[in-house]
């Protein structure tokens, strides 16, 4: 088999890269094992323009969110599958001070505010005595459904190999990539955390374990709103339960759910919900994050035909489409990458 690109891994990053390579009529093959615990498959898939405890506007929000909405909507049509859900996110204030602090900063985020409430608005469902902010250009991506539909598409065009990638079988020369029976001009690693990839093991990654609860509530929550403060509460699209998350763990990097995370999530959930609930499941995944919380994108320092598109972390749904376009444009049309995501920032580590 001869292709322009070998792409290792099949998650949000890989899908975004593949779809942008298609726009330039490039040929490719995706190689990925079917890991049910991959971060993409267990992710809740939120995209949220106002994040963090201090409720700050997401980095590059004005560029990221219009692009992701267009990208995923077009992909839905292409794959004939529904997976993008435009939902308002409600972020309750924790105190009057919290409310006042937001009122002094909200002008900076006007494009993403649907309404600001200064008194309780969802008291039948959550504890919000000080009101909160209802956001727009927000919602969630059903990542599992998207990946399944995309894999089916790739399989139908003979562009998907379901197999664990063997890094030792890779042969790289100045102008050719050879992997078993495949010859390519380039290779792009979208292989996530803990992959054992020796070509980029010098990069200071910081994989993060995240755990999510599945719950059923005594009373149904509003269908058109996602509650998010301390934890998020998102309705699962295909079954009658809600997903609640997420935790952050940098040391215990296993796929096993823990009682520690369960306790953390239930404590925060009890502070948020005004309805009774039952825990029915708990899942864990590991996110491909970095120490500076910026993606790892660009060219290997010693191999001009070896690339990485990785490290998207907790905001992969938001970051992947926009930066996949920037990345592919940098390869094909020599467009300059944003310095904050360009892997060149870590080249000195490779040299040393």
C-alpha positions as CSV (number, residue, x, y, z in Angstrom):
1,X,0.0,0.0,0.0
2,X,1.3,3.5,-0.9
3,X,-0.2,6.6,0.8
4,X,0.8,10.2,1.4
5,X,0.3,9.9,5.2
6,X,0.3,7.2,7.9
7,X,-1.7,8.4,10.9
8,X,-1.2,6.6,14.2
9,X,-4.2,6.6,16.6
10,X,-7.9,7.2,16.1
11,X,-9.3,9.8,18.5
12,X,-10.6,13.3,18.2
13,X,-7.1,14.5,17.1
14,X,-6.8,11.9,14.4
15,X,-10.3,12.5,13.0
16,X,-9.7,16.2,12.8
17,X,-6.4,15.7,11.0
18,X,-7.8,13.1,8.5
19,X,-10.7,15.4,7.6
20,X,-8.4,18.3,6.9
21,X,-6.0,16.1,4.8
22,X,-9.1,15.1,2.7
23,X,-9.7,18.8,1.9
24,X,-6.3,18.7,0.2
25,X,-6.9,15.4,-1.6
26,X,-4.2,13.6,0.3
27,X,-4.2,9.8,0.7
28,X,-3.8,8.2,4.1
29,X,-4.2,5.2,6.3
30,X,-5.1,5.2,10.0
31,X,-3.6,2.6,12.3
32,X,-5.2,2.2,15.7
33,X,-6.0,-0.5,18.2
34,X,-9.5,-0.5,19.7
35,X,-8.9,0.6,23.2
36,X,-12.2,1.0,25.1
37,X,-10.5,3.1,27.8
38,X,-9.0,5.7,25.5
39,X,-9.6,9.2,26.6
40,X,-11.7,10.0,23.5
41,X,-14.1,7.1,24.2
42,X,-14.8,7.9,27.8
43,X,-14.8,11.7,27.5
44,X,-18.0,13.6,28.1
45,X,-17.1,15.8,25.1
46,X,-18.0,19.2,26.5
47,X,-17.1,22.4,24.7
48,X,-17.4,25.3,27.0
49,X,-16.2,28.9,26.3
50,X,-16.1,29.9,30.0
51,X,-14.0,27.5,32.2
52,X,-12.2,27.1,35.4
53,X,-13.1,28.0,39.0
54,X,-12.6,31.7,38.1
55,X,-14.9,31.4,35.1
56,X,-12.5,32.8,32.5
57,X,-12.9,32.9,28.8
58,X,-11.2,30.0,27.0
59,X,-8.0,30.7,25.3
60,X,-8.6,31.7,21.6
61,X,-12.4,31.3,22.1
62,X,-13.4,33.6,19.3
63,X,-11.4,31.4,16.8
64,X,-12.1,28.0,18.3
65,X,-15.8,27.9,18.8
66,X,-17.2,29.1,15.5
67,X,-14.7,26.7,13.8
68,X,-15.6,23.7,15.8
69,X,-19.3,24.2,15.3
70,X,-18.9,24.4,11.5
71,X,-16.4,21.4,11.4
72,X,-18.5,19.0,13.5
73,X,-21.7,20.0,11.7
74,X,-20.2,19.3,8.3
75,X,-18.8,16.0,9.6
76,X,-22.2,15.0,10.8
77,X,-23.6,15.5,7.3
78,X,-20.7,13.6,5.8
79,X,-21.0,10.6,8.1
80,X,-24.9,10.8,8.3
81,X,-24.7,10.6,12.0
82,X,-25.8,12.9,14.8
83,X,-23.1,13.6,17.5
84,X,-22.9,17.4,18.0
85,X,-25.4,18.7,20.6
86,X,-25.7,22.5,21.0
87,X,-26.7,23.0,24.6
88,X,-26.6,26.0,26.9
89,X,-24.3,25.6,29.9
90,X,-25.4,27.0,33.2
91,X,-22.7,28.0,35.7
92,X,-24.1,29.0,39.1
93,X,-22.4,31.6,41.2
94,X,-21.0,30.3,44.5
95,X,-21.4,33.6,46.5
96,X,-22.3,37.3,46.1
97,X,-18.6,38.0,45.8
98,X,-18.5,35.5,42.9
99,X,-21.5,37.1,41.3
100,X,-20.0,40.6,41.6
101,X,-16.6,39.5,40.3
102,X,-18.3,38.1,37.2
103,X,-20.4,41.2,36.6
104,X,-17.2,43.2,36.5
105,X,-15.7,40.9,33.8
106,X,-18.6,39.8,31.7
107,X,-18.2,42.4,29.0
108,X,-15.1,40.5,27.8
109,X,-17.3,37.4,27.1
110,X,-20.4,39.0,25.7
111,X,-20.4,36.8,22.6
112,X,-20.7,33.7,24.7
113,X,-23.4,34.9,27.2
114,X,-27.0,34.0,26.7
115,X,-28.2,35.4,30.0
116,X,-26.9,36.4,33.5
117,X,-29.1,35.6,36.5
118,X,-28.6,37.4,39.8
119,X,-31.0,35.2,41.7
120,X,-31.9,31.5,41.6
121,X,-33.2,30.3,38.3
122,X,-33.0,26.4,38.4
123,X,-33.8,25.9,42.1
124,X,-36.0,22.8,41.3
125,X,-32.9,21.0,40.0
126,X,-29.7,22.6,41.5
127,X,-28.5,24.8,44.3
128,X,-28.0,28.3,42.8
129,X,-29.2,30.9,45.4
130,X,-27.0,33.6,43.8
131,X,-28.0,32.9,40.2
132,X,-25.5,32.1,37.5
133,X,-24.4,32.5,33.9
134,X,-26.2,30.8,31.0
135,X,-23.7,30.3,28.1
136,X,-24.1,29.9,24.4
137,X,-21.8,28.5,21.7
138,X,-21.5,25.5,24.1
139,X,-22.7,21.9,24.4
140,X,-21.2,18.5,23.9
141,X,-19.9,16.1,21.3
142,X,-20.9,12.5,21.5
143,X,-17.3,11.4,20.9
144,X,-18.0,7.6,21.0
145,X,-20.7,7.9,18.2
146,X,-18.4,10.1,16.1
147,X,-15.5,7.8,16.4
148,X,-17.6,4.7,15.5
149,X,-19.1,6.4,12.5
150,X,-15.7,7.7,11.3
151,X,-14.1,4.3,11.7
152,X,-16.8,2.7,9.7
153,X,-16.2,5.3,7.0
154,X,-12.4,4.7,7.0
155,X,-13.0,0.9,6.9
156,X,-15.3,1.3,3.9
157,X,-12.5,3.1,1.9
158,X,-9.8,0.6,3.1
159,X,-8.1,3.4,5.1
160,X,-8.3,1.8,8.6
161,X,-6.1,-0.9,10.1
162,X,-7.3,-2.0,13.5
163,X,-4.1,-3.1,15.1
164,X,-1.7,-1.9,17.8
165,X,1.1,0.1,16.2
166,X,4.6,-1.5,16.4
167,X,7.0,1.4,16.7
168,X,10.0,-0.9,16.3
169,X,8.7,-1.9,12.8
170,X,8.9,1.7,11.6
171,X,11.7,2.6,9.1
172,X,12.3,6.3,8.4
173,X,14.5,7.7,5.7
174,X,14.9,11.3,4.4
175,X,12.0,10.9,1.8
176,X,10.2,7.7,2.8
177,X,8.3,6.1,5.7
178,X,8.0,2.4,5.6
179,X,5.8,0.4,8.0
180,X,5.4,-3.2,7.3
181,X,3.7,-3.3,3.9
182,X,2.9,0.4,3.9
183,X,5.0,3.1,2.2
184,X,4.2,6.7,2.8
185,X,5.7,10.2,2.4
186,X,4.9,11.2,6.0
187,X,3.7,9.9,9.4
188,X,1.6,11.8,11.9
189,X,1.4,10.6,15.5
190,X,-2.0,11.1,17.2
191,X,-1.4,8.3,19.5
192,X,-2.4,9.8,22.9
193,X,-0.7,9.3,26.3
194,X,1.5,6.3,27.5
195,X,1.9,5.0,23.9
196,X,5.6,4.1,24.2
197,X,6.4,6.4,21.2
198,X,10.2,6.7,21.3
199,X,10.2,9.4,18.6
200,X,8.6,11.9,21.0
201,X,9.5,10.5,24.5
202,X,11.7,13.6,25.1
203,X,8.6,15.9,25.2
204,X,7.5,16.8,28.7
205,X,4.0,15.4,28.7
206,X,1.8,15.3,31.7
207,X,-0.9,12.6,31.2
208,X,-4.0,13.1,33.4
209,X,-6.3,10.4,34.6
210,X,-10.0,11.5,34.6
211,X,-12.9,9.6,36.1
212,X,-16.6,10.0,35.4
213,X,-19.8,8.8,37.1
214,X,-22.9,7.6,35.4
215,X,-26.0,8.5,37.5
216,X,-29.8,8.2,37.3
217,X,-31.8,11.0,38.9
218,X,-35.1,10.8,40.7
219,X,-36.4,13.7,38.5
220,X,-35.4,14.4,35.0
221,X,-33.2,17.5,34.5
222,X,-33.8,20.0,31.8
223,X,-33.0,18.6,28.3
224,X,-31.6,21.9,26.9
225,X,-29.1,22.8,29.7
226,X,-25.9,21.4,31.0
227,X,-25.1,22.2,34.6
228,X,-21.4,22.9,35.3
229,X,-19.9,24.1,38.5
230,X,-17.4,21.9,40.4
231,X,-18.7,19.0,38.2
232,X,-20.6,18.9,35.0
233,X,-23.9,17.0,34.6
234,X,-24.6,15.9,31.0
235,X,-27.4,13.7,29.7
236,X,-26.2,10.7,27.8
237,X,-27.6,10.7,24.3
238,X,-28.5,7.1,23.8
239,X,-29.4,5.8,27.3
240,X,-31.4,7.2,30.3
241,X,-28.5,8.4,32.5
242,X,-26.3,11.4,33.2
243,X,-22.5,11.7,33.0
244,X,-20.9,13.5,35.9
245,X,-17.2,14.5,36.0
246,X,-14.5,14.9,36.0
247,X,-11.5,14.3,38.2
248,X,-7.8,15.1,37.6
249,X,-5.1,12.6,38.7
250,X,-1.4,12.8,37.6
251,X,0.1,9.9,39.6
252,X,-2.2,6.8,39.5
253,X,-2.3,6.5,35.7
254,X,-4.3,3.3,35.5
255,X,-7.7,2.7,33.8
256,X,-9.2,1.4,37.0
257,X,-11.9,3.6,38.7
258,X,-11.1,4.6,42.3
259,X,-13.1,5.2,45.4
260,X,-11.1,8.4,45.9
261,X,-12.5,9.9,42.6
262,X,-15.9,8.6,43.4
263,X,-15.9,10.4,46.7
264,X,-14.6,13.6,45.1
265,X,-17.3,13.6,42.5
266,X,-20.2,12.7,44.8
267,X,-19.1,15.5,47.3
268,X,-19.2,18.1,44.5
269,X,-22.4,16.6,43.0
270,X,-24.1,16.9,46.4
271,X,-23.2,20.6,46.6
272,X,-24.7,21.1,43.1
273,X,-27.8,19.0,42.7
274,X,-31.2,19.5,44.4
275,X,-32.5,16.1,43.3
276,X,-31.8,12.6,44.5
277,X,-29.6,10.4,42.4
278,X,-28.2,6.8,42.1
279,X,-24.7,5.9,40.8
280,X,-24.9,3.2,38.2
281,X,-21.3,3.1,36.9
282,X,-17.9,4.7,37.0
283,X,-15.3,4.9,34.2
284,X,-11.8,6.2,33.8
285,X,-9.6,7.4,31.0
286,X,-6.2,9.1,30.5
287,X,-6.0,12.4,28.8
288,X,-2.9,13.3,26.6
289,X,-2.0,16.6,28.3
290,X,1.1,18.7,28.6
291,X,2.9,20.6,31.4
292,X,2.2,24.0,29.9
293,X,-1.4,23.0,28.9
294,X,-0.8,23.7,25.3
295,X,-1.0,21.1,22.5
296,X,2.0,19.4,20.9
297,X,1.9,20.1,17.2
298,X,4.5,20.1,14.5
299,X,7.6,18.5,13.0
300,X,10.1,16.2,14.6
301,X,13.4,18.1,14.9
302,X,15.5,15.4,13.2
303,X,13.0,14.0,10.7
304,X,11.2,16.3,8.3
305,X,8.5,13.7,7.4
306,X,7.6,12.8,11.0
307,X,4.9,14.9,12.8
308,X,2.9,15.0,16.0
309,X,-0.6,16.2,16.7
310,X,-1.2,15.4,20.4
311,X,-1.5,16.8,23.9
312,X,-4.9,18.3,23.5
313,X,-5.8,17.6,27.1
314,X,-9.3,18.3,28.6
315,X,-10.2,20.7,25.8
316,X,-9.6,18.4,22.9
317,X,-13.1,18.8,21.4
318,X,-12.6,22.5,21.2
319,X,-8.9,22.6,20.2
320,X,-8.7,19.7,17.6
321,X,-10.6,21.1,14.6
322,X,-9.1,24.6,14.6
323,X,-5.5,23.4,15.2
324,X,-5.8,20.5,12.8
325,X,-6.5,23.0,10.1
326,X,-3.5,25.1,11.2
327,X,-1.4,22.0,11.3
328,X,-2.3,20.7,7.9
329,X,-1.8,24.1,6.4
330,X,1.7,24.3,8.0
331,X,2.6,21.0,6.3
332,X,1.1,21.5,2.9
333,X,1.3,25.3,2.5
334,X,4.1,26.2,4.9
335,X,1.8,28.3,7.1
336,X,3.4,29.4,10.3
337,X,2.1,27.6,13.4
338,X,1.1,29.4,16.6
339,X,4.2,29.5,18.7
340,X,2.3,28.4,21.8
341,X,1.4,25.0,20.3
342,X,4.4,24.5,18.0
343,X,6.6,21.7,19.3
344,X,9.6,23.8,18.4
345,X,9.3,25.3,21.9
346,X,10.7,22.0,23.2
347,X,13.5,21.5,20.6
348,X,16.2,22.3,23.2
349,X,15.1,19.3,25.2
350,X,15.7,17.0,22.2
351,X,19.1,18.5,21.6
352,X,20.2,17.9,25.2
